[in-house]
């Protein structure tokens, strides 16, 4: 689901395009470039042909309520583009998730989102739900040192209503600045109450911590609290969608042309 596009012409001062346009298509599988040019592939205009400036981040809002798997950028008549940034939300394939059975219900690639965080001084909280393990210290979430009695936290929205059965908290590459302790809570619905499913637990630096819950925790949102500060590199919440969560996701996927 695409909400905005930035066509950045940084450092292109005399050789940037006069205008750009962007189209999107939704094609399942892994089509080749040639297959994407077939007559039966429907391309939808996301950004009509629009003049752009040189050495500038040219931003465009997108209001098309449809999901896309591929984009096509055109520059008119020629020139150069430094970066293309596409902002939006992941809409996962419900058939794929159902086939997996157990998966990470908070992962960015599966449709999870960060709603809020107590501290973004060094790095974005979305790093904690990126694919794969952290590759370096700033690939995770690190907070600045607190000088009060509070603690740092991140709040997430899950793919949809899910049953969580296991948790991973990874502090990879965080050695002198990892969280000392962490706890995880879940709530069911916007107006639900937070329930602690992993009590405050000691964390080790540069370590992947794994926990099997004594019983599945059902919810739509999750929150990790770290004490008092520091950081984590990844949070994984393994489980599966509830029956109503799976039905809601499938309906939305069909509505948006997935």
ABEGO torsion letter per residue (X at the ends): XBABBBBBABGBAAABBABBBBBBBBBBEBBBAAAAABAABBBBBABBBBBBBBGBBBBBBBABBBBBABBBBBBOABEBBABBBBBEBBBBBAAAAAAAGBBBAABAAAGBBBABBABAAABBAAAAABBEBBABAAABBBBBBBABABBBBBBBBBABBBBBABBBBBABGBAAABBABBBBBBBBEAABBBBBABBBBBBBBGBBBBBBBABBBBBABBBBBBOABEEBABBBBBBBBBAAAAAAAAAAAAAAGX
